[in-house]
């Protein structure tokens, strides 16, 4: 099996090495990489639920596709298309339900069926107005992250995908029916491991490098800023529920995560979600109300919330997958820091981001149409 993720672990080394399943990619780079401004990458030394460091990231499109992670600013090896972006991984944060990344605790056991971590691409998909970002919920019967709220995306398919943008457009179209017409350089990357609990008795089942790209969903009509976001066509086998999340609603969820236990008992408002159900011949969808409390905490959280229209409990687990939460927070941080439309005066409660002239615009074939 060919590795899609390679690392230059030693500065100025003239070669890169394939990543190993179950071995920490974050730690392989840690000694040689620059720690981000104001961050401490030692577990437990911060109030963050993640370790964070800056990495140089680029796509090698020659021969067999792969992505390369290396030290930022290495002049002798810096690739012209490389970008310096944040890399995160889980760290213990009990109040949010976060545990250490299993690769930092579990012994390395070679996996003959999965010798290397897999590559995945996930989208921070905004509606054309930039007011809403798309979250999806995985069905409860899935083997990995059942019931988790995640940003949409999936694995890189070497048989059909020529780049991360190709993979993102394919996955988002399959899962939601949306076409992505603008993408940006990666917002961040995340080392994802499942099961997420290092004390889980099972060995590591899944190990991914997840690349998060921002994209805007296309629309053939002019969008009224006061109108609902774009409609969705959900793939029920992959997406059980979908939610267009506003900045204001996400800020309420984040604030409740930071609150004391007594304050957490106060319920958050309900918002409309799109729920998909697969029958023998077709997939049916309906709009329901769901409490934002289902998003509070890092997955997996016990789900004791009720559906907005029934007395039935939803799924056993809820909460936002930690990598998706990291990416949402990074998007907020970067837009605020760059002052390019996000959190500008008078817009802080309604706009995630605005399309910019430098953003790539992709046509039907996945090639740039500019």
C-alpha positions as CSV (number, residue, x, y, z in Angstrom):
1,X,0.0,0.0,0.0
2,X,1.5,3.4,-1.1
3,X,1.7,6.1,1.6
4,X,-0.1,9.3,0.7
5,X,1.5,11.2,3.6
6,X,5.2,11.8,3.8
7,X,7.3,13.8,6.3
8,X,10.7,15.5,6.3
9,X,11.3,14.9,9.9
10,X,14.8,16.4,10.1
11,X,15.6,19.9,8.9
12,X,17.7,20.1,5.8
13,X,17.4,16.3,5.2
14,X,17.5,15.5,1.5
15,X,14.8,12.9,1.6
16,X,11.2,12.5,2.9
17,X,9.9,9.4,4.7
18,X,6.4,7.7,4.6
19,X,4.3,8.0,7.7
20,X,3.6,4.8,9.7
21,X,0.1,3.8,10.9
22,X,-0.2,4.3,14.6
23,X,3.0,6.5,14.9
24,X,2.4,10.1,15.7
25,X,2.9,12.4,12.7
26,X,2.7,15.4,15.1
27,X,5.6,14.1,17.2
28,X,7.7,13.1,14.2
29,X,7.8,16.8,13.2
30,X,7.6,18.3,16.7
31,X,11.3,18.9,17.4
32,X,11.9,20.6,14.1
33,X,8.8,22.8,13.8
34,X,8.1,26.3,14.9
35,X,5.5,26.5,17.7
36,X,2.7,28.9,16.8
37,X,2.5,32.4,18.2
38,X,1.2,32.3,21.8
39,X,0.9,28.5,21.8
40,X,2.6,25.9,23.9
41,X,2.8,22.5,22.4
42,X,3.5,20.6,25.6
43,X,0.4,18.6,26.6
44,X,-1.4,19.9,29.6
45,X,0.4,23.3,29.5
46,X,-2.4,25.3,27.9
47,X,-6.2,25.8,28.2
48,X,-6.6,24.5,24.7
49,X,-8.1,21.1,23.9
50,X,-5.4,20.5,21.3
51,X,-1.7,20.6,20.7
52,X,-0.8,23.0,17.8
53,X,2.2,23.7,15.7
54,X,2.9,25.3,12.3
55,X,4.0,23.0,9.4
56,X,4.9,23.5,5.8
57,X,2.4,21.6,3.7
58,X,2.4,20.9,-0.1
59,X,0.9,18.5,-2.6
60,X,3.3,16.5,-4.8
61,X,1.4,16.0,-8.0
62,X,4.1,14.2,-9.8
63,X,4.1,10.4,-10.3
64,X,2.0,9.0,-7.4
65,X,0.1,11.7,-5.6
66,X,1.2,12.5,-2.0
67,X,1.3,15.3,0.5
68,X,4.5,16.4,2.2
69,X,4.8,17.8,5.7
70,X,8.1,19.5,6.7
71,X,9.7,22.4,8.6
72,X,8.5,25.8,7.6
73,X,11.0,28.2,6.1
74,X,13.6,25.6,5.1
75,X,15.1,27.5,2.2
76,X,16.9,24.5,0.6
77,X,13.8,22.4,0.5
78,X,10.9,24.8,0.4
79,X,8.5,23.9,-2.4
80,X,7.1,26.9,-4.4
81,X,3.5,25.7,-3.8
82,X,4.0,25.0,0.0
83,X,1.8,26.8,2.6
84,X,2.6,27.2,6.3
85,X,-0.5,26.2,8.2
86,X,-1.5,25.0,11.7
87,X,-1.4,21.3,12.5
88,X,-3.4,20.0,15.5
89,X,-3.9,16.8,17.5
90,X,-5.9,16.0,20.6
91,X,-4.7,16.7,24.1
92,X,-6.4,16.0,27.5
93,X,-9.1,18.5,28.4
94,X,-11.5,16.7,30.8
95,X,-14.1,19.5,31.1
96,X,-14.8,19.2,27.3
97,X,-14.5,15.4,27.2
98,X,-11.2,15.5,25.3
99,X,-8.5,12.9,25.9
100,X,-4.9,12.6,24.7
101,X,-4.2,11.5,21.1
102,X,-3.9,7.6,21.3
103,X,-0.7,7.7,19.3
104,X,1.0,9.4,22.3
105,X,0.0,6.6,24.7
106,X,-0.6,3.3,22.8
107,X,2.4,1.2,21.8
108,X,3.2,1.1,18.1
109,X,1.8,-2.1,16.6
110,X,2.5,-2.7,12.9
111,X,-0.6,-3.2,10.9
112,X,0.0,-5.2,7.7
113,X,-3.4,-4.3,6.3
114,X,-2.9,-0.6,7.0
115,X,0.8,0.2,7.0
116,X,0.3,3.9,6.5
117,X,-2.1,6.6,7.7
118,X,-4.8,7.5,5.2
119,X,-5.3,10.9,3.7
120,X,-8.7,12.7,4.0
121,X,-10.0,16.1,3.0
122,X,-12.8,17.9,4.8
123,X,-14.6,21.1,3.8
124,X,-15.4,24.3,5.7
125,X,-18.3,24.8,3.3
126,X,-20.0,28.2,3.4
127,X,-23.2,29.3,1.7
128,X,-22.8,32.0,-0.9
129,X,-23.4,34.8,1.6
130,X,-20.8,33.5,4.0
131,X,-23.3,33.6,6.8
132,X,-23.6,29.8,7.4
133,X,-21.2,26.9,7.5
134,X,-22.3,23.3,6.9
135,X,-22.2,20.6,9.6
136,X,-23.2,17.0,9.1
137,X,-24.0,14.1,11.5
138,X,-22.7,10.6,10.8
139,X,-25.2,7.8,11.1
140,X,-25.2,5.8,14.4
141,X,-24.3,2.5,12.7
142,X,-21.0,3.7,11.2
143,X,-17.9,1.9,12.4
144,X,-15.9,5.1,12.9
145,X,-17.2,8.2,14.7
146,X,-20.9,7.0,14.9
147,X,-23.2,9.9,15.7
148,X,-20.5,12.5,15.5
149,X,-21.1,16.0,14.1
150,X,-18.5,16.7,11.5
151,X,-17.6,19.0,8.6
152,X,-18.4,17.2,5.3
153,X,-15.7,15.3,3.5
154,X,-14.0,12.0,3.1
155,X,-11.0,10.0,2.0
156,X,-8.7,10.8,-1.0
157,X,-9.3,8.3,-3.8
158,X,-6.2,7.8,-5.9
159,X,-8.3,6.2,-8.6
160,X,-10.4,9.3,-9.3
161,X,-8.9,12.3,-7.5
162,X,-6.0,14.3,-8.9
163,X,-5.8,16.8,-6.0
164,X,-7.4,17.6,-2.6
165,X,-9.8,20.0,-4.3
166,X,-11.0,17.2,-6.6
167,X,-11.5,14.9,-3.6
168,X,-13.4,17.6,-1.7
169,X,-15.7,18.5,-4.6
170,X,-16.5,14.8,-5.1
171,X,-17.2,14.0,-1.5
172,X,-19.3,17.1,-0.8
173,X,-21.4,16.5,-4.0
174,X,-21.9,12.8,-3.0
175,X,-22.9,13.6,0.6
176,X,-24.9,16.8,0.2
177,X,-25.6,17.5,-3.4
178,X,-23.7,20.8,-3.3
179,X,-21.3,22.0,-5.9
180,X,-18.2,23.8,-4.6
181,X,-17.2,26.7,-6.8
182,X,-14.5,28.4,-4.7
183,X,-11.7,26.9,-2.5
184,X,-8.8,28.3,-0.7
185,X,-5.4,27.0,0.5
186,X,-5.7,24.6,3.4
187,X,-7.0,26.2,6.6
188,X,-5.3,23.6,8.8
189,X,-4.6,19.9,9.2
190,X,-5.4,17.5,11.9
191,X,-4.0,14.1,13.0
192,X,-7.2,12.0,13.5
193,X,-7.2,8.7,15.4
194,X,-10.0,6.3,16.2
195,X,-11.0,5.2,18.8
196,X,-10.3,8.6,20.3
197,X,-9.8,7.4,23.9
198,X,-6.3,6.1,24.5
199,X,-7.6,3.8,27.2
200,X,-10.0,2.1,24.9
201,X,-9.2,-1.7,24.9
202,X,-9.3,-2.0,21.1
203,X,-6.2,-1.1,19.0
204,X,-6.2,1.9,16.7
205,X,-8.7,1.2,13.9
206,X,-8.3,4.4,11.9
207,X,-5.4,6.9,11.5
208,X,-5.7,9.8,9.1
209,X,-4.1,13.1,8.2
210,X,-7.2,15.3,7.6
211,X,-6.8,18.4,5.5
212,X,-9.4,21.2,5.9
213,X,-10.2,23.4,2.9
214,X,-12.6,26.3,2.9
215,X,-15.1,26.4,0.1
216,X,-18.1,28.3,-1.0
217,X,-21.2,26.4,-2.3
218,X,-22.4,27.6,-5.7
219,X,-25.8,29.0,-6.5
220,X,-27.3,29.9,-9.8
221,X,-29.5,32.6,-8.3
222,X,-28.9,35.7,-6.2
223,X,-29.0,34.9,-2.5
224,X,-31.0,37.2,-0.3
225,X,-29.0,37.7,3.0
226,X,-32.2,37.2,5.0
227,X,-33.2,34.0,3.1
228,X,-32.5,30.4,4.3
229,X,-29.2,28.8,3.1
230,X,-29.0,26.5,0.1
231,X,-31.1,23.3,0.1
232,X,-29.4,19.9,0.4
233,X,-29.7,16.4,-1.1
234,X,-28.3,14.2,1.6
235,X,-26.7,10.8,1.1
236,X,-28.4,8.9,4.0
237,X,-25.8,6.2,4.2
238,X,-23.1,8.8,5.0
239,X,-25.1,11.8,6.5
240,X,-28.1,11.4,8.8
241,X,-28.6,15.0,9.6
242,X,-27.2,18.3,8.3
243,X,-27.2,21.8,9.8
244,X,-26.3,25.3,8.4
245,X,-24.6,26.8,11.4
246,X,-24.3,30.6,11.9
247,X,-21.4,32.3,13.6
248,X,-23.8,33.4,16.4
249,X,-25.0,29.9,17.1
250,X,-21.5,28.5,17.1
251,X,-20.4,31.2,19.5
252,X,-23.2,30.1,21.9
253,X,-22.1,26.5,21.6
254,X,-18.4,27.5,22.4
255,X,-19.5,29.6,25.3
256,X,-21.5,26.8,26.9
257,X,-18.4,24.5,26.5
258,X,-16.5,27.1,28.6
259,X,-19.2,27.6,31.2
260,X,-19.3,26.0,34.7
261,X,-21.4,22.9,35.3
262,X,-24.3,25.0,36.7
263,X,-24.3,27.3,33.7
264,X,-24.3,24.3,31.4
265,X,-27.7,23.2,32.6
266,X,-29.3,26.2,30.9
267,X,-30.6,24.9,27.5
268,X,-29.6,26.4,24.2
269,X,-32.2,27.3,21.6
270,X,-33.4,24.9,18.9
271,X,-32.4,25.4,15.2
272,X,-33.8,23.8,12.0
273,X,-31.9,20.8,10.7
274,X,-32.4,18.5,7.7
275,X,-32.9,14.9,8.6
276,X,-32.4,12.1,6.0
277,X,-33.9,8.5,6.2
278,X,-33.1,5.8,3.8
279,X,-35.9,3.4,2.8
280,X,-35.8,0.5,0.5
281,X,-36.3,2.5,-2.7
282,X,-35.4,6.0,-1.9
283,X,-34.1,8.6,0.6
284,X,-36.6,10.9,2.3
285,X,-35.7,14.2,4.0
286,X,-37.6,16.4,6.4
287,X,-36.8,19.6,8.3
288,X,-36.9,19.3,12.1
289,X,-35.9,21.3,15.2
290,X,-32.8,20.3,17.1
291,X,-31.3,21.8,20.3
292,X,-27.9,23.3,19.9
293,X,-27.0,21.4,23.0
294,X,-26.4,18.3,20.8
295,X,-23.2,20.1,19.6
296,X,-21.9,21.0,23.1
297,X,-18.7,19.1,24.1
298,X,-16.2,17.1,22.2
299,X,-17.3,13.8,20.6
300,X,-18.1,11.3,22.1
301,X,-20.6,12.8,24.5
302,X,-23.6,10.8,25.9
303,X,-26.7,12.1,23.9
304,X,-29.6,12.7,26.2
305,X,-31.3,15.3,24.1
306,X,-34.7,14.7,22.6
307,X,-35.7,15.3,19.0
308,X,-37.6,18.6,18.5
309,X,-40.8,16.8,17.3
310,X,-40.7,13.5,19.3
311,X,-40.1,11.9,22.6
312,X,-37.5,9.6,21.2
313,X,-33.8,9.9,22.1
314,X,-31.6,10.6,19.1
315,X,-28.3,8.7,19.2
316,X,-26.2,7.4,22.0
317,X,-23.3,9.8,21.2
318,X,-23.2,13.4,20.2
319,X,-20.8,16.4,20.2
320,X,-18.5,17.8,17.5
321,X,-15.6,15.7,16.4
322,X,-12.5,17.3,17.8
323,X,-10.8,17.8,14.4
324,X,-13.8,19.6,13.1
325,X,-14.0,21.8,16.2
326,X,-10.3,22.6,15.8
327,X,-10.9,23.6,12.2
328,X,-13.9,25.8,13.0
329,X,-11.9,27.6,15.7
330,X,-9.0,28.1,13.3
331,X,-11.3,29.6,10.7
332,X,-12.5,32.1,13.3
333,X,-8.9,32.9,14.4
334,X,-7.6,33.4,10.9
335,X,-10.4,35.5,9.7
336,X,-10.2,37.7,12.7
337,X,-6.4,38.0,12.5
338,X,-6.4,38.7,8.7
339,X,-9.2,41.2,8.9
340,X,-10.4,40.2,5.4
341,X,-14.1,40.3,6.0
342,X,-14.5,38.1,9.1
343,X,-15.6,39.9,12.3
344,X,-15.4,43.3,10.6
345,X,-17.4,45.9,12.4
346,X,-21.1,45.3,12.3
347,X,-20.7,41.8,10.8
348,X,-19.2,39.8,13.7
349,X,-22.5,38.0,14.5
350,X,-23.5,37.1,10.9
351,X,-20.5,36.5,8.6
352,X,-18.0,33.5,8.8
353,X,-16.1,34.7,5.7
354,X,-16.6,36.5,2.4
355,X,-15.4,35.3,-1.0
356,X,-12.2,37.0,-2.0
357,X,-10.7,37.7,-5.4
358,X,-7.7,35.4,-4.9
359,X,-9.8,32.4,-4.1
360,X,-9.8,29.7,-6.8
361,X,-12.9,29.2,-8.8
362,X,-13.5,25.6,-10.0
363,X,-15.6,24.7,-13.0
364,X,-17.4,21.4,-13.7
365,X,-14.2,19.4,-14.4
366,X,-12.5,20.5,-11.3
367,X,-10.0,22.6,-13.2
368,X,-9.6,26.3,-12.6
369,X,-12.0,28.3,-14.7
370,X,-10.2,31.6,-14.1
